[in-house]
Amino acid sequence: MEIVRSQRSRTNTPNDSVSTLPLYRYAPQLEVRLEDFEVFAMDRLRVLKGISDALARGKRPEEMENLVRDLWKANMRHPEASEEVNKDIISHFVLRLVYCRTEDLRKWFLSMETALYRYRFLLGNFEAKRALMAEFDLPCKAISRTEFENVKEKLEQVARSFDQPLPTADAIFYKVPFEEVPELVAGRRVYIHKGHAYVAMHQVVSLVVTQFRSNLSKALILTNRKWTSTIREQEKDRLTPIVEALSMSYLGPDYSQPKEFGEISIKDLDQLARSSFPLCMRHLFDKLREDHHLKHGGRMQLGLFLKGVGLRMEDALAFWKAEFSQKVGAERFDKEYAYSIRHNYGKEGKRTDYTPYSCQKIISSTPGVGDHHGCPYRHFSEENLRAALGRMGVGSRAMEDVLDKVRNRHYQLACTLTFEAVHGSSCDAGINHPNQYFSDSHKILQPKNNNAA
């Protein structure tokens, strides 16, 4: 796959024969524009992150099938079928490069791509599935009618144990080495005889995704070796910055400007912090009020958040000065801290309009001693997190659900469950940005406040 700045050429790939589901064995021999390199990857990343969120929330298999269909349609479709295939293959190999670089990244990508492959296979028609099985050269063999009759009683026993329809005379079963379908064996969902599992056609997905996962796992290791030995250095001025940034990409609105609720005033901050700030920002706000000081990481995280929710620059200067002056004095504040606040609002230096930090950026930060920024769900001890959630009014049952997600490192889902517990309202989209938390909270609470008034 060659990355160029010119227009991409249209070249058919060997995978065009199975347009719905490629094997991703080889990087496509295509020229790819730099813009497409990044855009295609981000579109696929939206699909994978949607799957990740849904799995973490415990969606049922039938719900997952519908979700994957909708995510794919929304993000990966192209008016021309050949271009859709190209986008599918290119985006996979770009993200393979992005996520090969560490063990955690490889583990996440492997799990999400395998899940995506599973549900895309299930959504395919019978002929597409048969073609894909042939392409994979799977170690399976369709059993004869005679053999089916010999094991029919055993197959019916397995079907009954899981409330499945009994196999009929025209049912297709495959005989597979049992080690090729570990999830079916572990779930006791197949009949095993003389080292072979008898797998129904509707269970073949297990065999396919096991093969796919094995192939992808090996490929990620090889890609990592190529990345570290040659690609990273060769592409340090062109692709490397894009690749390194993509795994941290935030895919939603940037919240650089308040769009829905206009400006807020200093006098409203304490009330808003209690009602509508996410835990990460509420913790910073409380520490600022308590200590009258925050280190640079905390000032950036909270300052840009406040900018995004509608605090004007003049009010921001007055707010920070009122707090810091109690610790360092007004003169030192004007000399050492005021510039960075104006800089965040695009009024100094390069005059860049800086955007508030996303959850992904906050989670990946590494607070040091004396720092208060970062994600409480990741960086707090369990004892401190329990105390903080209690102060937000999260009940004991909901708190245990939140902590369960934290233990499994689903930090954004933990924040989503906190939002739902505090507001008594569902948040199906999940929380992906502190300013989204504030915006969604305001939408819920504003009508209640107006009715109360």
Secondary structure by P-SEA (a helix, b strand, c coil): cccccccbbbbbcccccccccccccccccccccaaaaaaaaaaaaaaaaaaaaaaaacccaaaaaaaaaaaaaaccccccaaaaaaaaaaaaaaaaaaacccaaaaaaaaaaaaaaaaaaaaaccaaaaaaaaaaacccbbbbcaaaaaaaaaaaaaaaaaaccccccccbbbbbccccccaaaaaaccccccccccccccccaaaaaaaaaaaaaaaaaaaaaaaaacccccccccccaaaaaaccccccccccccccccccccccaaaaaaaccccaaaaaaaaaaaacccccaaaaaaaaaaaaaacccaaaaaaaaaaaccccccaaaaacccaaaaaaaacccccccccccccaaaaaacccccccccccccccccaaaaaaaaaaacccaaaaaaaaaaaaacaaaaaaaaaaaaaaccccccccccaaaaaaaaaaaaaaaaaaac
